[in-house]
C-alpha cells in the first residue's frame, strides 16, 4: 500500500488480520478482548501500545512472563520493537489528528510499525496456526493512526466500544482522578474518536458496553456478522489469550474462571448527587 509519506510496503502473506478496539480508558476493552477470544481462532494479546517493559507482569494464561510459553522467549524482542516504534509514531498532541486525514508519519515510523505487526503476526501464527484474527485493545487513536499507515489497515476490523457517561466517569474517579478531569477526559476522547473515524471514512462496528449485561447474545450476533466469524453467545476459555496489559481485575478474572457479567451500576455508589445531576444533563 502507499502511505501519505510515499513509501510502499507489502505485507507478508502470513500476516494475521487485526481487530482493533477504540474507546475511552475503562470502557471495557479488556473484557471485550477476552469475550472475542471465545472463538478459538481469535487470539487476544491486550494493549500493544502499553509500555510492558516498565513493570513486572504475569500473563493471563496463568504463567509469569519467564515461563509463559508465548512470551518467555519473545518478551524482550517484542519490547524492543515497541520502544522503537513508539519513539517515532506518538504525536506531540492528539489534537493534531483532527486537522488532516490521518496525520503523516515518517517512512522510518512506517517501517518500525510494519516490523512490529509482522513480528506479532509471526509469533501468534507459530503458536496458533489456525488464527483468523488477533485483538489489539489499545483504544488510542494515535496508535490507530500509526496502524493506518501500514498494511495492517488492509486487514483491520475496527470496533468502537462505548460506555455510558456515568459509569465511565465513575471508573476514572474510582482510580483517584478528580470529577472535572474525569469528565473532560471522557468527553474530549469521545469527540476526538468520533471526529477521527469520520474524517478517515473508517468502517467500524459500534458496541455498547452496557448491552453486554442486558443483551449479550444480540451483541455477539452483530459482532459475528461484522467479523465474518462466529462469536459464541456463551464464553468459553480456549487459553488463546496472552494478556499482560489492560484492566488488571479483568485479567485476573479471566485467568481463573469467568463468572458472568455484572450490571454496570457501581457508579451509583461512587458519584455524588451533584455529579449525577450534571452527568444526567449532559446525557440528554
C-alpha positions as CSV (number, residue, x, y, z in Angstrom):
1,X,0.0,0.0,0.0
2,X,1.1,3.6,-0.4
3,X,1.3,5.8,2.7
4,X,0.9,9.6,2.5
5,X,4.6,9.7,3.2
6,X,5.1,8.0,-0.1
7,X,6.6,4.7,0.9
8,X,5.3,1.3,-0.3
9,X,5.5,-1.8,1.8
10,X,4.0,-5.2,1.2
11,X,2.7,-7.4,3.9
12,X,3.8,-10.9,4.2
13,X,1.0,-13.4,3.2
14,X,1.4,-14.8,6.8
15,X,0.2,-11.5,8.4
16,X,-2.8,-12.2,10.6
17,X,-5.7,-9.7,10.4
18,X,-6.2,-7.4,13.4
19,X,-9.3,-6.5,15.4
20,X,-8.5,-3.0,16.9
21,X,-10.6,-1.7,19.7
22,X,-11.0,2.1,20.1
23,X,-12.7,3.9,23.0
24,X,-12.1,5.6,26.4
25,X,-9.9,4.3,29.2
26,X,-12.1,2.0,31.4
27,X,-14.6,1.4,28.6
28,X,-14.4,-2.4,28.9
29,X,-11.9,-3.1,26.1
30,X,-10.1,-5.8,28.1
31,X,-13.4,-7.5,28.7
32,X,-14.4,-7.3,25.1
33,X,-11.0,-8.8,24.0
34,X,-11.4,-11.8,26.2
35,X,-15.0,-12.3,25.0
36,X,-13.9,-12.2,21.4
37,X,-11.3,-14.9,22.2
38,X,-14.3,-17.2,23.0
39,X,-13.8,-18.1,19.3
40,X,-10.6,-20.3,19.4
41,X,-9.4,-18.7,16.1
42,X,-9.2,-15.2,17.8
43,X,-6.1,-14.6,19.9
44,X,-6.2,-11.7,22.4
45,X,-2.9,-10.1,23.4
46,X,-4.1,-6.9,25.2
47,X,-2.9,-3.4,24.5
48,X,0.1,-3.3,22.2
49,X,0.6,0.4,23.0
50,X,1.3,-0.2,26.7
51,X,5.0,0.1,27.8
52,X,5.1,-3.5,29.0
53,X,8.9,-3.3,29.8
54,X,8.3,-0.9,32.8
55,X,6.7,-3.2,35.5
56,X,7.0,-6.9,36.3
57,X,4.0,-8.7,34.8
58,X,2.2,-12.0,34.6
59,X,0.2,-13.4,31.7
60,X,-3.5,-14.1,31.6
61,X,-2.6,-17.6,30.6
62,X,-1.7,-18.1,34.3
63,X,2.1,-18.1,34.0
64,X,4.6,-15.4,34.8
65,X,6.4,-14.0,31.8
66,X,9.6,-16.1,32.2
67,X,7.7,-19.3,32.0
68,X,4.8,-18.3,29.7
69,X,5.1,-20.4,26.5
70,X,4.1,-17.4,24.4
71,X,6.3,-14.7,26.0
72,X,9.2,-16.5,27.5
73,X,11.5,-16.3,24.5
74,X,9.7,-13.3,22.9
75,X,9.1,-10.7,25.6
76,X,12.4,-8.9,25.2
77,X,12.3,-8.6,21.4
78,X,8.7,-7.5,21.5
79,X,9.5,-4.7,23.9
80,X,12.4,-3.6,21.7
81,X,10.2,-3.4,18.7
82,X,7.5,-1.5,20.6
83,X,10.0,1.0,22.1
84,X,11.5,1.5,18.6
85,X,8.1,2.2,17.1
86,X,6.7,4.4,19.9
87,X,9.7,6.7,19.5
88,X,8.5,7.7,16.0
89,X,4.7,7.4,16.0
90,X,3.4,9.2,19.1
91,X,2.3,12.7,18.2
92,X,3.1,15.7,20.4
93,X,-0.7,16.3,20.6
94,X,-3.6,14.0,19.6
95,X,-5.4,17.2,18.6
96,X,-3.2,17.3,15.5
97,X,-5.1,14.2,14.3
98,X,-8.2,16.4,13.8
99,X,-6.7,18.7,11.2
100,X,-5.8,16.4,8.4
101,X,-6.8,13.0,7.0
102,X,-4.6,10.6,9.1
103,X,-1.6,12.5,10.3
104,X,1.5,11.8,8.2
105,X,4.2,9.7,9.9
106,X,7.7,9.2,8.6
107,X,8.9,6.4,6.4
108,X,11.0,5.2,9.4
109,X,8.0,5.1,11.6
110,X,6.1,3.0,9.0
111,X,8.9,0.5,8.7
112,X,9.0,0.1,12.5
113,X,5.3,-0.3,12.8
114,X,5.4,-2.9,9.9
115,X,8.2,-4.8,11.8
116,X,6.0,-4.8,15.0
117,X,3.0,-6.0,13.1
118,X,4.8,-8.8,11.3
119,X,6.6,-9.9,14.4
120,X,3.3,-10.2,16.4
121,X,1.7,-12.0,13.5
122,X,4.5,-14.5,13.2
123,X,4.6,-15.2,16.9
124,X,0.8,-15.8,17.0
125,X,0.9,-17.9,13.9
126,X,3.6,-20.1,15.4
127,X,1.5,-20.9,18.5
128,X,-1.9,-20.6,16.8
129,X,-1.6,-21.7,13.2
130,X,-5.4,-21.5,12.7
131,X,-5.7,-17.9,14.0
132,X,-8.0,-15.7,11.9
133,X,-7.5,-12.5,14.0
134,X,-5.6,-11.1,16.9
135,X,-7.0,-8.4,19.1
136,X,-5.2,-5.2,20.0
137,X,-7.3,-3.4,22.7
138,X,-5.0,-0.3,22.7
139,X,-8.0,2.1,22.2
140,X,-5.8,5.0,21.3
141,X,-6.4,6.9,18.1
142,X,-2.8,8.0,17.8
143,X,-1.8,4.3,17.8
144,X,-4.6,3.6,15.3
145,X,-3.3,6.4,13.2
146,X,0.1,4.6,13.1
147,X,-1.6,1.3,12.1
148,X,-3.4,3.1,9.3
149,X,-0.1,3.9,7.6
150,X,0.8,0.2,7.4
151,X,-0.5,-2.9,5.6
152,X,-2.3,-3.7,8.9
153,X,-5.1,-1.3,7.6
154,X,-5.9,-3.7,4.8
155,X,-6.6,-6.5,7.3
156,X,-8.1,-4.5,10.1
157,X,-11.5,-4.7,11.7
158,X,-12.3,-1.7,13.8
159,X,-14.6,-1.8,16.9
160,X,-15.6,1.3,18.8
161,X,-16.6,0.3,22.3
162,X,-18.6,3.0,24.1
163,X,-19.6,3.1,27.7
164,X,-22.3,5.3,29.2
165,X,-21.1,8.6,30.7
166,X,-21.9,8.0,34.3
167,X,-20.1,4.6,34.7
168,X,-17.2,5.7,32.5
169,X,-16.6,8.9,34.6
170,X,-17.1,7.0,37.8
171,X,-14.4,4.5,36.7
172,X,-11.9,7.4,36.4
173,X,-12.9,8.7,39.8
174,X,-12.6,5.2,41.4
175,X,-8.9,5.3,40.4
176,X,-8.2,8.6,42.1
177,X,-9.0,11.2,39.4
178,X,-11.0,14.3,40.1
179,X,-14.5,14.7,38.7
180,X,-13.8,17.5,36.3
181,X,-10.6,15.8,35.0
182,X,-12.5,12.5,34.5
183,X,-15.5,14.2,32.8
184,X,-13.2,16.2,30.5
185,X,-11.2,13.2,29.5
186,X,-14.2,11.2,28.6
187,X,-15.9,14.0,26.6
188,X,-12.8,15.0,24.8
189,X,-11.8,11.5,23.9
190,X,-15.3,10.7,22.6
191,X,-15.1,13.8,20.4
192,X,-11.7,13.0,19.1
193,X,-12.6,9.4,18.3
194,X,-15.8,10.3,16.5
195,X,-14.0,13.0,14.5
196,X,-11.1,10.8,13.6
197,X,-13.2,7.9,12.4
198,X,-15.5,10.2,10.4
199,X,-12.6,12.2,8.8
200,X,-10.9,9.0,7.7
201,X,-14.1,7.3,6.5
202,X,-13.3,4.3,8.5
203,X,-15.7,1.3,8.6
204,X,-16.3,0.2,12.2
205,X,-18.7,-1.6,14.5
206,X,-20.0,0.4,17.4
207,X,-20.8,-1.6,20.6
208,X,-22.4,-0.5,23.9
209,X,-20.7,-1.9,27.0
210,X,-24.0,-1.8,28.9
211,X,-25.5,-4.3,26.5
212,X,-23.0,-6.9,27.5
213,X,-25.2,-7.4,30.5
214,X,-28.6,-6.8,29.0
215,X,-28.3,-8.3,25.5
216,X,-25.1,-10.2,25.1
217,X,-26.5,-12.6,22.6
218,X,-27.5,-9.7,20.4
219,X,-24.1,-8.0,20.8
220,X,-22.3,-11.2,19.7
221,X,-24.6,-11.7,16.8
222,X,-23.8,-8.3,15.3
223,X,-20.1,-8.8,16.1
224,X,-20.1,-12.2,14.4
225,X,-21.7,-10.6,11.3
226,X,-19.1,-7.8,11.3
227,X,-16.2,-10.1,11.6
228,X,-17.5,-12.9,9.4
229,X,-16.6,-15.3,12.2
230,X,-18.9,-16.8,14.9
231,X,-18.5,-15.5,18.4
232,X,-20.4,-17.8,20.8
233,X,-23.1,-16.3,23.0
234,X,-21.6,-18.2,25.9
235,X,-18.0,-17.5,26.9
236,X,-15.6,-20.5,26.6
237,X,-11.9,-20.2,27.6
238,X,-9.7,-21.8,24.9
239,X,-6.5,-20.4,26.6
240,X,-5.9,-18.4,23.4
241,X,-5.1,-15.2,25.3
242,X,-1.8,-13.8,26.5
243,X,-2.7,-10.5,28.0
244,X,-0.2,-8.5,30.1
245,X,-1.8,-5.1,29.9
246,X,-5.3,-3.6,30.4
247,X,-7.6,-3.8,33.3
248,X,-5.9,-6.0,36.0
249,X,-9.1,-7.1,37.6
250,X,-10.5,-8.3,34.3
251,X,-7.2,-10.1,33.5
252,X,-7.3,-11.8,36.9
253,X,-10.9,-12.9,36.4
254,X,-10.2,-14.5,33.0
255,X,-7.0,-16.1,34.3
256,X,-9.3,-18.1,36.5
257,X,-13.0,-18.8,35.8
258,X,-15.2,-16.2,34.2
259,X,-18.3,-15.9,36.4
260,X,-20.5,-13.9,34.1
261,X,-21.5,-10.3,33.7
262,X,-22.2,-7.8,36.3
263,X,-24.7,-4.9,35.9
264,X,-22.8,-1.7,35.3
265,X,-24.2,0.2,38.3
266,X,-21.2,0.7,40.6
267,X,-21.3,4.4,39.6
268,X,-24.4,4.8,41.8
269,X,-22.2,4.5,44.9
270,X,-19.2,6.4,43.5
271,X,-20.8,9.6,42.2
272,X,-22.3,12.3,44.4
273,X,-25.8,13.7,43.8
274,X,-24.5,16.8,42.1
275,X,-22.2,14.8,39.9
276,X,-25.1,12.5,38.9
277,X,-27.2,15.6,38.1
278,X,-24.5,17.1,35.9
279,X,-24.0,13.9,34.0
280,X,-27.7,13.3,33.6
281,X,-27.9,16.8,32.0
282,X,-25.0,16.1,29.7
283,X,-26.5,12.7,28.6
284,X,-29.7,14.4,27.3
